[in-house]
Amino acid sequence: MKLRFFVMLLAGVFFTSHVYASKKNSNQVYMYGVAASFNDSTVYFTDIQQLSSAWIDHEGFLYSRDNYSYQLKDYLAKLGFSHATCITTYSDNRKDIEKKYLKTKKKYTTVKGKGKDKNHYTVKYITSSGFAYKPIVPDEQEIEKANKKANKKKARKQKQGE
């Protein structure tokens, strides 16, 4: 009886995590990038871009998110803006990403201080026709590894709940 229960529990965990994985992995994501340098007062903003095949892991993180920032950094290096620090922000909700975009943009475009103080940043915009993020999809081993990790995590949670 315990064996049957254990097998059913394991099958349920596998099925729900597999459904969760397939539902969560390939998503539509909105993202934008910001690039700045400590050596320069120029700040670059990309447009908000929509990626239809971005990969989100089980914990809600964008797979290989640092490589999206490197895509922007490489693009700017080709333009002669080397040593840029790039940040890529993402969300699966268009309204959320627009709020984040406006908040970040406000930090660099708002004039601070009284009357005569001016903004110290030169803001430049990169259009989607100039630069577009390319989706990064994990290989089969990475997907399998992520699914195993999610299965173990779910099994632990269910075991603690008993």
Sine and cosine of phi, psi and omega as CSV:
sin_phi,cos_phi,sin_psi,cos_psi,sin_omega,cos_omega
0.00,0.00,-0.69,0.72,0.01,-1.00
-0.91,0.41,-0.61,0.80,0.01,-1.00
-0.90,0.44,-0.69,0.72,0.01,-1.00
-0.89,0.46,-0.69,0.72,0.04,-1.00
-0.88,0.48,-0.69,0.72,0.00,-1.00
-0.89,0.45,-0.69,0.72,0.01,-1.00
-0.90,0.43,-0.68,0.73,0.02,-1.00
-0.90,0.43,-0.65,0.76,0.03,-1.00
-0.89,0.45,-0.72,0.70,0.01,-1.00
-0.89,0.45,-0.68,0.74,0.03,-1.00
-0.90,0.45,-0.65,0.76,0.04,-1.00
-0.90,0.44,-0.68,0.73,0.03,-1.00
-0.89,0.46,-0.72,0.69,0.00,-1.00
-0.88,0.47,-0.72,0.69,-0.04,-1.00
-0.89,0.45,-0.74,0.67,-0.04,-1.00
-0.92,0.39,-0.62,0.79,0.01,-1.00
-0.95,0.32,-0.55,0.83,0.03,-1.00
-0.93,0.37,-0.68,0.74,0.05,-1.00
-0.90,0.44,-0.69,0.73,0.03,-1.00
-0.88,0.48,-0.67,0.74,-0.02,-1.00
-0.90,0.43,-0.72,0.70,-0.03,-1.00
-0.94,0.35,-0.50,0.86,0.03,-1.00
-0.96,0.27,-0.55,0.83,-0.17,-0.98
-0.99,-0.11,-0.38,0.92,-0.20,-0.98
-0.96,0.27,-0.84,0.54,-0.06,-1.00
-0.99,-0.11,0.96,-0.29,-0.14,-0.99
-0.79,-0.61,0.28,-0.96,0.18,-0.98
-1.00,0.05,0.80,-0.60,-0.07,-1.00
-0.76,-0.65,0.60,-0.80,0.11,-0.99
-0.96,-0.29,0.68,-0.74,-0.01,-1.00
-0.51,-0.86,0.39,-0.92,0.12,-0.99
-0.59,-0.81,0.30,-0.95,0.00,-1.00
-0.80,-0.60,0.48,-0.87,0.08,-1.00
-0.77,-0.64,0.71,-0.71,0.01,-1.00
-0.76,-0.65,0.72,-0.70,0.03,-1.00
-0.59,-0.81,0.30,-0.95,0.03,-1.00
-0.73,-0.68,0.54,-0.84,0.05,-1.00
-0.97,0.24,-0.26,0.97,-0.02,-1.00
-1.00,-0.06,-0.09,1.00,-0.14,-0.99
-0.59,-0.81,0.42,-0.91,0.02,-1.00
-0.99,-0.14,0.18,0.98,0.01,-1.00
-1.00,0.05,0.71,-0.71,0.03,-1.00
-0.83,-0.56,0.75,-0.66,0.01,-1.00
-0.96,-0.29,0.67,-0.74,0.09,-1.00
-0.84,-0.54,0.72,-0.70,0.14,-0.99
-1.00,-0.02,0.24,-0.97,0.14,-0.99
-0.94,0.34,0.30,-0.95,0.17,-0.99
-0.96,0.28,0.83,-0.55,-0.06,-1.00
-0.90,-0.43,0.51,-0.86,0.00,-1.00
-0.95,-0.30,0.83,-0.55,0.09,-1.00
-0.94,-0.35,0.83,-0.56,-0.08,-1.00
-1.00,0.01,-0.21,0.98,-0.05,-1.00
-0.78,-0.62,0.62,0.78,0.08,-1.00
-0.97,0.24,0.40,-0.92,-0.09,-1.00
-0.93,-0.37,0.87,-0.50,0.01,-1.00
-0.94,-0.33,0.76,-0.65,0.00,-1.00
-0.99,0.15,-0.01,-1.00,-0.10,-0.99
-0.92,0.39,-0.33,0.95,-0.01,-1.00
-0.99,-0.14,0.07,1.00,0.06,-1.00
1.00,0.00,0.21,0.98,0.01,-1.00
-1.00,-0.09,0.57,-0.82,0.06,-1.00
-0.95,0.31,0.80,-0.60,-0.02,-1.00
-0.90,0.44,0.74,-0.67,0.07,-1.00
0.83,0.56,0.68,0.73,-0.09,-1.00
-0.88,0.47,-0.46,0.89,0.04,-1.00
-0.92,0.39,-0.51,0.86,0.00,-1.00
-0.95,0.32,-0.41,0.91,0.11,-0.99
-0.92,0.39,-0.63,0.77,0.05,-1.00
-0.92,0.39,-0.59,0.80,0.05,-1.00
-0.92,0.40,-0.51,0.86,0.08,-1.00
-0.87,0.49,-0.71,0.71,0.03,-1.00
-0.92,0.40,-0.67,0.75,0.00,-1.00
-0.88,0.47,-0.68,0.74,0.03,-1.00
-0.91,0.42,-0.64,0.77,0.03,-1.00
-0.88,0.47,-0.72,0.70,-0.02,-1.00
-0.93,0.36,-0.54,0.84,0.05,-1.00
-0.90,0.44,-0.59,0.80,0.05,-1.00
-0.91,0.41,-0.48,0.88,0.03,-1.00
-0.99,0.11,-0.11,0.99,0.01,-1.00
0.99,-0.14,0.09,1.00,0.04,-1.00
-0.99,-0.16,0.98,0.21,-0.06,-1.00
-1.00,0.07,0.25,-0.97,0.01,-1.00
0.88,0.47,0.57,0.82,0.03,-1.00
-0.99,0.12,0.58,-0.82,0.16,-0.99
-0.99,-0.16,0.88,-0.47,-0.11,-0.99
-0.93,-0.38,0.63,-0.77,0.03,-1.00
-0.79,-0.61,0.75,-0.66,0.08,-1.00
-0.91,-0.42,0.81,-0.59,-0.01,-1.00
-0.92,-0.39,0.65,-0.76,-0.06,-1.00
-0.68,-0.73,0.33,-0.94,0.11,-0.99
-0.31,-0.95,0.42,-0.91,0.07,-1.00
-1.00,-0.04,0.02,1.00,-0.01,-1.00
-0.88,-0.47,0.83,-0.56,-0.05,-1.00
-0.87,0.49,-0.67,0.74,-0.03,-1.00
-0.91,0.43,-0.64,0.77,0.01,-1.00
-0.89,0.46,-0.70,0.72,-0.04,-1.00
-0.93,0.36,-0.56,0.83,0.05,-1.00
-0.91,0.42,-0.63,0.78,0.05,-1.00
-0.90,0.44,-0.71,0.71,0.01,-1.00
-0.89,0.45,-0.65,0.76,0.00,-1.00
-0.88,0.47,-0.74,0.67,0.00,-1.00
-0.90,0.43,-0.62,0.79,0.01,-1.00
-0.91,0.41,-0.69,0.72,0.02,-1.00
-0.92,0.39,-0.68,0.73,-0.01,-1.00
-0.89,0.45,-0.61,0.79,-0.01,-1.00
-0.88,0.47,-0.56,0.83,0.00,-1.00
-0.89,0.46,-0.53,0.85,-0.07,-1.00
-0.98,-0.18,-0.27,0.96,-0.06,-1.00
-0.95,-0.31,-0.28,0.96,-0.03,-1.00
-0.98,0.20,0.72,-0.69,0.05,-1.00
-0.98,0.18,0.81,-0.58,-0.02,-1.00
-0.98,-0.22,0.50,-0.87,0.05,-1.00
0.99,-0.15,-0.18,-0.98,-0.05,-1.00
-0.99,-0.11,0.50,-0.87,0.08,-1.00
0.34,0.94,-0.93,0.37,-0.18,-0.98
-1.00,0.05,-0.26,0.96,0.01,-1.00
-0.91,0.41,0.66,-0.75,0.02,-1.00
-0.88,-0.47,0.34,-0.94,0.04,-1.00
-0.93,0.38,0.65,-0.76,-0.07,-1.00
-0.99,-0.10,0.10,0.99,-0.04,-1.00
-0.93,-0.37,0.63,-0.78,0.17,-0.99
-0.99,-0.17,0.90,-0.43,-0.07,-1.00
-0.99,-0.16,0.79,-0.62,0.05,-1.00
-0.84,-0.54,0.56,-0.83,-0.05,-1.00
-0.93,-0.37,0.66,-0.75,0.03,-1.00
-0.94,-0.34,0.87,-0.50,-0.02,-1.00
-0.99,0.16,0.26,-0.96,0.02,-1.00
-0.91,0.41,-0.44,0.90,0.04,-1.00
-0.96,0.28,-0.41,0.91,0.03,-1.00
-1.00,0.08,-0.65,0.76,-0.01,-1.00
-0.61,-0.79,0.74,-0.67,0.06,-1.00
-0.70,-0.71,0.71,-0.70,0.06,-1.00
-0.92,0.39,0.60,-0.80,0.09,-1.00
-0.96,-0.28,0.74,-0.67,-0.03,-1.00
-0.90,0.44,0.59,-0.81,0.04,-1.00
-0.92,-0.40,0.87,-0.49,-0.05,-1.00
-0.91,-0.42,0.74,-0.68,0.00,-1.00
-0.94,0.34,0.39,-0.92,0.07,-1.00
-0.98,0.20,0.11,-0.99,-0.08,-1.00
-0.86,0.51,-0.61,0.79,0.00,-1.00
-0.89,0.45,-0.66,0.76,0.01,-1.00
-0.91,0.41,-0.64,0.77,0.01,-1.00
-0.90,0.43,-0.71,0.70,0.01,-1.00
-0.89,0.46,-0.67,0.74,0.02,-1.00
-0.89,0.47,-0.68,0.73,0.01,-1.00
-0.91,0.41,-0.64,0.77,0.02,-1.00
-0.91,0.41,-0.64,0.77,0.03,-1.00
-0.90,0.44,-0.68,0.74,0.01,-1.00
-0.89,0.46,-0.68,0.74,0.02,-1.00
-0.91,0.41,-0.63,0.78,0.03,-1.00
-0.89,0.45,-0.69,0.72,0.02,-1.00
-0.89,0.45,-0.66,0.75,-0.02,-1.00
-0.91,0.42,-0.69,0.73,0.02,-1.00
-0.91,0.41,-0.65,0.76,0.01,-1.00
-0.89,0.46,-0.65,0.76,0.04,-1.00
-0.89,0.45,-0.67,0.74,0.00,-1.00
-0.91,0.42,-0.66,0.75,0.01,-1.00
-0.93,0.36,-0.59,0.81,0.02,-1.00
-0.91,0.41,-0.63,0.78,0.02,-1.00
-0.93,0.36,-0.48,0.88,-0.01,-1.00
-0.96,0.26,-0.32,0.95,-0.03,-1.00
-0.97,0.26,0.00,0.00,0.00,0.00
